[in-house]
Amino acid sequence: MTPAGTTMPAVTVTVAVLTFRRPETLAALLPVLVAQAAEVVGYGGARVLVVDNDPTGTGRTTVEDATRASAPGVHVTYVHEPTPGIAAGRNRALAESHGSEFLVFIDDDEVPHPGWLRHLLATQRDSGAAAVAGTVTSTFPAPLPTWIAAGGFFDRRRLPTGTPIDVAATNNLLLHLPRVRAARLRFDPAFGLSGGEDTLFTRQLAAAQGALVWCAEAVVTDVVPPERARPAWVLRRAFSSGNSVSRVDLRLAGGRRDRLLARGRGWAAGGARVLGGAARWLLGVLTADVRHRARGARSAARGAGMLAGTVGLVYQEYGAPPRRGGAGSPGRRRRRGGARAA
């Protein structure tokens, strides 16, 4: 392991994994990342960067134990970022990658498929894009409840390689850092504890630096724990996601008129989801169709979150009840320990 602050040869590719008290999955992931980084040393050098967002720095021992046998030409760096929130961790990764051309994000509960990193880099080279997003699939250690399986809530989008996109998550994302620096972008700390920081960042990047594209061959698998495969978790996440969407729209709005328009769009879209979702849920009840019930409930929850965000409520998923604040006002909430799922 290369300690933070140690002088290292310049690297072109930094693969960053943010972690928060997930020693088992991190220990399994690191050797895979080292092996994949070793495949792309021809790009001018590669390293794996672990950003530990636990205030007590519990990830250090895991990194030391898991990286004793690193591959030639691949450095593994551990840094401790005690500031709460995923935005702080991602900004630390940006800061630590100041000498790199590419920064690739992956979550500590994901497993990359063979060739994942090579495919991301090849797609960026072919497209010249400011960012490349890859495919995320899900796996489950236990059978899914009927409500979850019928709803298809962990089915992710799949697009042909090279398809332009205007927003992306950071659980499988390559950034071309010269374009990020030219746009002077960072992850907004106001969204670090509530989610949506990746939505805001990639929308700003697309607006400032042009194309973001998809890479179908760059696949990672998200390991979904049983506590996430439950209706209550899915509905909370839908509300949180809708809340973040409205807040991001308000954050991107310019003057007073644009903000009023953004609020109007939020009310219209959120209201339509609530009403449509409730109608679909009722149809499912009347017809005993579990898919309609599940999809309708999730749509209504997402719409309710959008409405809440439009009026300035910040959803604090892991902390106290929602509080009122401006678009993007931070609240007291425990840090999320890794990537968001569906």
N, C-alpha and C positions, 0 to 999 in steps of 0.2 A: 504494500500500500504506500502511495506517495502522500506524505502529510501535506496539509494545506500550507501554502506559503513557500514550499520547496521549489527551487528553480528546476524547470523541466525543459526538455527540447520542445520546440513549437509543434503544436498539433493542429491539424486541419479539421478533424471531426471530434466533437465531444458528445458522448452519449450520457445524458443526465437522467438519474432516477431519484425522485424525491421519496423519502421514507419517513414513516412515523409508527414506531413500535410494531413492526411486522418482521421479526427476525427470521422466521422460517421461510417466508416467501422471498425475502431479500437474499438469504443465503443460497437459495436455489437459483435465483435469477442471475446473480453476479457472474458465476463462471460462464453462463451462456452469453452474457453481454461481452465478456472479455474475448470469448472465442469469435463472436461476430465482429468485434472491433479489429481483431487480428486479420480478418479477411479483407479489410479496407485500408490497411496501412499504406497501400500504394497511393492513396489520396494525399499523403504527406504527413501521416502520423495520426493516431487515434488514441483516445483515452476514455475511461469510464469515470464519471463523476457522481458520487453519492452525496446528496444534500439531506442531512438528518434534521428534521423539523421538530424533533422531541427536545424540550428544554433541558432534559437531563442527559442528552447525547447517548442514548442507549444503543444506537446503531453502530457505534465505533467498533465494538468488539466483534460484531457480526461481519463487518467489512474486513477487519484484520484476519479473522479466521477463514473467510471465504476466498480471500485473494492472495494467499501465500504463494500459490503457483500461478502467476500471471503469464500471459503469452508474451513472446518477444515483441517489442515495439509498442506494447499497450500498457499505459499507466493507469492505475486505479487511485483516484483521489477521494478522500473523505473530507467533507466540510460540515461544520455544525452551524445551523441557522436557527437560533432559539426564538426569533420573532414569530409570534403565532400567525398562522394562515398560509394557505398554499401560494398566494401571490408572493409572499416574502421568500418562500422557497424557490419559486421559479425565477424571481429577480436575482436571487443569489446565484442560480445556475447561469443566468445571463452574465453576471459580473465575473464569475469564475471562468467564463468562456471567452474572455476578451481577446485572446490570441487565435481563436478558431474561426474557420469560415462557416462551419455548419454546427448547429446544436440540435440534437435529437432527444426528444422527451419520450420516456416510457414510464409506466407506473410500476410500483413495487409489488403489485399483485397480478402482474401480467407475465406471459411467457412468449417471447418472439419465435416465430417459425424460422426454419432454415432460410438463409438468404435475405432475411428481413431488412437488415441495414444496407446491404448492397442494392436492393431494389429501390429503397428510398433515395439513395444517392444517385443511382442511374436515372431515375425519373426526374430528379432535379436537374441533372446534367442535360438531359434531352429536352426539357421544357424551359429551363431557365427561370423556373418559378421562384417566388419569394418564400414559399412554404409548400411542403408536400405532406399530405395526410394519408395514413394507411388504414387498412381494414382491421376491425376489431371483431373477434368472435368470442362467444362465451361458453364456458364449460361449468358443470355443476357437480359437486361431490355427492349430492343426494338427489333422488327423484323430485321433480318440480310438483308443487301443489297444482291441482286442476285449474284453479283460477289464474295462476301465473302462466302455465303452459298455454291455456286457451287465449290469453291476451297477447302472447308473443312479445312480452315487454323487453326481452333481452335480445331481440333480433335487431341487428345493426344495419345501417345502410351500406350498400355495395355499389360501386360505380366502376365503369371502365377506366383503366389507367389513362391519365391525361385529361380526364374530365375537369373542367374549371369548377371551383367551388368558391364561396365567399365567406365561409365560416368553418371552423374546425375545432375539435377538442384537442387537448394536449396529451392525451394518453397514448398517441402514436403519431408523432408530428416531427417533421424536420423543418428547421428554420435556416434560411440563408442569412447569416448574421450581418453581412454588409448591408443588406436591404433593411433589416431591422434597425441597424444603427442609423442608416440614412433617414429613416422615419422617426428616429428618437423615441422609440417605443419601449415601454416597460409594462409589466402587469400591474394594474391599478390596485393598490392596497385596500381601497374602499370595497372591493369585491372579494378580498382574500378570505374572509370568514363566512361569506354567504354564497359563494359560487358565482359563476358567470365571468370570472376573470379571463378565461380562455376565449369565450365568445367575444368579449369586448376587444381583446388583443388581436385576434385574427381578423375581425371585421375592420379594425383600424389598419392593420397591415394590408389587407386587400384593397382598401380605399386609397392608401398612400403609395403602395408599391406594386399594385397590379396582381397578376395571376397567382392564385393558390390552386394547386391541382391535386388530383387523387392518384394513389398508386394501389391498384388492386392486389398486387403480388406481395406487398409489404404487410404481412399479417401478424398480429399478436392475439393471443388468447387470454381473455380476462377470466380469472378463476372466481366465480361468484359464491361467496359463503352462504350457508343456509339462512342466516338472519336477513339477508337481502332478498331472498326469494320468497317474500311474504307480501300479502296485499298491503298491509300498513306501511311497509317500507316503500313499495312502489308508489303509493299515493302521496306519501310525504315527498318523495323525490320528484314526482310530477309537479306538485305545488311549488317546490323549490326551483325547479327548472323554469316554470312559467313566471315566477317572481323575478328571476334573473333576466329573462328575456325582456320584460317591460323596463326594468331598471337600466339595462344596456341601451335600449332604444332612447330612453331619456338622457342618458349620459352622452350619446352620440348626437343628440339634437343640438342645434346651434343656439339661436336666440329664443326669446319668449314665444314668438309665433311657432317656431319649430317644435318647441316643447309642448305647446298646446296641441299641435297636430299629433305629436307622438302619444300624448295622453289619450287623444281621441281614438287613434288606431288601437291603443292598448285596451280601451274600454270596448271597442267594437269586436276586436278579435277575442278578448277574454270572455266577454258576454256570450258571443256565439258558441265558444267552446263549452261554457257552463250549460247553456240551454240545450245545445246539441248533445252533449254528453249525458245530461240528465234524461233526455228523451230516449237515447239509445239504451241507457241503463234500464229505464222503465220497460222498453221493448223486450230487453233480455229477461226481465222478471216475468212479463206476461207470457213470453214464449218459452221460458225455461232454457234460454240460450246463454250459457256461461260466458261465451266470447263477447256477446253484446253487453252483458253486465260488466265485465271486466274492462273492456275498452271504453265503455261509456263513463264508468267511474273515473278512470284515469284521465280522460279528456276533460271532465268537469273539474277535477282537481287541478289540472294544469291551467285551465281557464281562470279558476279562482285565484291561483297564484299570480297570473298576469294582472288581474284586477287589483290585487293587493299591491303589486309593484307599481302600478300606475298611480296610485294615490300615495306612494311614498313609504309603504310598509316594507321593511327588510326582514325576510324570513330567516330565522336563526335555527337551523335544523337541529343542531346538537346542543343548543344552549337554552336560554330563557325563552319565553313566548315572544312573538313578533313585536318589534318596536317601531315607532314612527320615526322617519328620518328622510333626508333628501335621497335622490337617486344615488345609490351607492354609499349611503351612510353606513359605517361599520358598526356592528353590534357586538355584544359580548357573547362569544360562542366558542366552544371547544374546537380546536383544529380538526379538520378532516384528515384522516390518516391515509391518504392515497388517492387513487383516481375515482372519478365518478363513473358509475355504471349507467346503464341505459337511461 
